[in-house]
């Protein structure tokens, strides 16, 4: 279980309050108006921002002061963060060892991950030789080899066309279901949330509200969400 206990998150003069729990294995969307603090929330859970107050726990173990690399989670950003001078396989391998020096067994892990995301023959290609969708798959494969308990998605597929984005979301849903990974996914599109998440954290007026059933939330939105959706 991921628990945010009376957390106050700061980003300059902006403050965000979060006090809620997410069950292990849950698939949760994070939605709210632009500037509400969606990315700030994920960055703080990932350890890239310090808490102003409060505590964060994973399975009753505090991770409040842990650096990002020591937390039981992986984060996929909007741009995928692929290194242009490395091949797809080398980029994936960085998820195992930052120095890229992999054992034969670890190289097989990379091949398996690329196969799982539908790129079995693309390991030797560099990002410039891949389409946008293929680059997203490489970034997702790098997450796979990390084998973390929690996956944070900060709209990594926003630049893709609707059909390709839906395909990537379905792939994510399949992968987290196979591994029992807990998913938190920032989105501005209700259809993305409805497609693959069971619960949604709605952020408004500097508060990240406790997760509620996604379908129920959008069928009967509170006034603030209704205003956002238009």
C-alpha positions in Angstrom: 0.0 0.0 0.0 1.1 3.5 -0.9 0.2 5.9 1.9 0.6 9.7 1.9 0.1 10.8 5.5 -0.9 14.5 5.9 1.6 15.5 3.2 2.2 19.1 2.2 4.1 19.4 -1.1 5.7 22.7 -2.2 6.6 23.9 -5.6 7.8 27.5 -5.2 4.9 29.4 -3.6 2.4 26.6 -4.6 1.3 24.2 -1.9 -0.5 20.9 -2.5 -2.1 18.8 0.3 -2.4 15.1 0.0 -3.6 12.6 2.6 -4.8 9.3 1.1 -3.9 5.6 0.6 -3.6 3.5 -2.6 -4.0 -0.2 -2.4 -1.2 -2.4 -3.8 -1.9 -3.4 -7.4 -4.5 -0.6 -7.9 -4.6 1.3 -11.2 -5.2 5.0 -10.4 -5.5 8.0 -12.6 -4.5 11.5 -11.4 -6.5 14.2 -13.1 -7.1 17.9 -12.6 -6.9 21.3 -14.3 -3.6 22.5 -15.8 -1.4 23.7 -13.0 -3.3 21.9 -10.3 -0.3 19.9 -9.2 -0.6 16.6 -11.0 3.1 16.3 -12.1 4.2 17.8 -8.8 2.4 15.0 -6.9 4.1 12.3 -8.9 7.5 14.0 -8.8 7.2 14.1 -5.0 6.2 10.4 -4.7 9.2 9.6 -6.9 11.5 11.5 -4.6 12.4 14.4 -7.0 10.8 16.9 -4.6 11.0 17.0 -0.8 7.9 17.1 1.4 7.3 20.3 3.3 5.4 18.2 5.9 4.0 14.7 6.4 5.2 11.2 5.6 5.1 8.8 2.7 5.1 5.0 3.2 5.1 1.9 1.0 3.9 -1.2 2.7 4.4 0.3 6.1 8.0 1.3 5.4 8.8 5.0 5.3 10.2 6.3 2.0 9.9 10.0 3.0 13.7 10.6 2.9 14.8 7.9 0.5 16.5 9.2 -2.7 14.7 8.3 -6.0 16.8 5.4 -6.9 16.1 3.7 -3.5 12.3 4.0 -3.8 10.3 0.9 -4.9 9.0 2.7 -8.0 9.8 3.8 -11.6 8.7 6.9 -13.4 8.0 7.4 -17.1 8.2 11.0 -18.2 6.5 12.9 -21.0 9.6 12.7 -23.3 10.7 9.2 -22.5 14.3 10.3 -21.7 16.0 8.1 -24.3 19.6 8.8 -25.1 20.0 9.5 -28.8 23.5 8.1 -29.1 22.5 4.7 -27.6 20.7 1.8 -29.2 17.3 0.7 -28.1 18.8 -2.2 -26.2 21.4 0.0 -24.6 18.7 2.5 -23.5 16.7 -0.4 -21.9 19.9 -1.8 -20.3 20.2 1.5 -18.4 17.2 0.4 -16.3 19.3 -2.4 -15.0 22.8 -0.8 -14.7 23.4 2.9 -15.2 26.9 2.1 -16.5 25.5 -0.1 -19.2 27.8 -3.1 -18.4 25.4 -6.0 -18.5 26.0 -9.6 -17.8 24.8 -12.2 -20.4 21.8 -12.9 -18.2 21.0 -9.2 -18.0 21.3 -8.9 -21.8 18.7 -11.6 -22.1 16.4 -9.6 -19.7 16.7 -6.7 -22.1 15.8 -8.9 -25.1 12.9 -10.3 -23.3 11.6 -6.8 -22.3 11.9 -5.6 -25.9 10.0 -8.6 -27.1 7.3 -8.0 -24.5 6.7 -4.5 -25.8 6.6 -5.7 -29.4 10.1 -4.7 -30.6 12.0 -8.0 -30.8 14.0 -6.9 -33.9 14.7 -3.3 -32.9 17.4 -3.6 -30.3 20.2 -2.3 -32.5 18.3 0.8 -33.7 18.9 4.2 -32.2 16.0 6.5 -31.2 16.2 8.6 -34.4 15.5 5.4 -36.4 12.4 4.6 -34.5 8.9 6.1 -34.7 7.3 7.9 -31.8 5.4 4.9 -30.8 8.4 2.7 -30.9 10.4 5.1 -28.8 7.6 5.0 -26.2 7.8 1.2 -26.2 11.6 1.3 -25.6 11.0 3.7 -22.7 8.4 1.3 -21.3 10.8 -1.7 -21.7 13.4 0.2 -19.7 10.7 0.5 -16.9 10.0 -3.3 -17.2 13.5 -4.4 -16.5 13.6 -2.3 -13.3 11.0 -4.6 -11.7 9.6 -2.0 -9.3 6.4 -2.2 -7.3 5.0 1.1 -8.4 4.8 2.6 -11.9 4.3 6.4 -12.3 3.3 7.7 -15.7 3.4 11.5 -16.4 1.5 11.6 -19.7 4.3 9.8 -21.6 2.0 9.1 -24.6 0.5 12.6 -24.9 2.3 13.3 -28.1 1.0 10.2 -29.8 -2.1 10.0 -32.0 -5.3 8.7 -30.5 -5.1 5.2 -31.9 -1.4 4.7 -30.9 -2.0 6.3 -27.5 -4.8 3.8 -26.8 -2.6 1.0 -27.9 0.1 2.1 -25.5 -2.3 2.4 -22.6 -3.6 -1.1 -23.3 -0.1 -2.4 -23.3 0.6 -0.7 -19.9 -2.6 -2.2 -18.5 -1.6 -5.6 -19.6 1.9 -5.3 -18.1 0.8 -4.0 -14.7 -1.8 -6.7 -14.6 0.8 -9.4 -15.3 3.1 -8.2 -12.6 0.7 -6.8 -10.0 2.4 -3.4 -10.3 0.6 -0.4 -8.7 -0.1 2.3 -11.4 -0.5 6.0 -10.9 -1.1 7.8 -14.2 -1.3 11.5 -14.8 -3.9 12.4 -17.5 -5.9 15.3 -18.7 -8.2 13.1 -20.8 -11.1 11.4 -19.0 -11.1 8.7 -21.7 -7.6 7.6 -20.8 -8.6 7.3 -17.1 -11.8 5.3 -18.0 -9.9 3.1 -20.4 -7.4 1.5 -17.9 -7.9 2.8 -14.3 -10.3 1.7 -11.6 -9.8 4.7 -9.4 -9.0 8.4 -9.8 -7.3 11.0 -7.7 -8.9 14.4 -8.5 -6.7 17.4 -7.8 -8.3 20.8 -7.3 -7.9 23.9 -5.1 -4.5 22.7 -3.8 -5.8 19.3 -2.6 -5.2 15.9 -4.0 -8.4 14.1 -3.0 -8.5 10.4 -2.0 -9.1 8.1 -4.9 -12.6 7.2 -5.9 -14.1 4.9 -8.5 -13.2 6.3 -11.9 -16.5 5.5 -13.6 -18.5 6.8 -10.7 -16.5 10.0 -10.6 -17.1 10.9 -14.3 -20.7 9.8 -14.2 -21.5 12.1 -11.3 -18.6 14.7 -11.3 -18.4 17.2 -8.4 -18.8 20.9 -9.5 -15.0 21.5 -9.8 -14.6 18.5 -12.1 -17.6 19.5 -14.1 -16.2 22.9 -14.6 -12.9 21.4 -15.7 -14.5 19.0 -18.2 -16.7 21.7 -19.6 
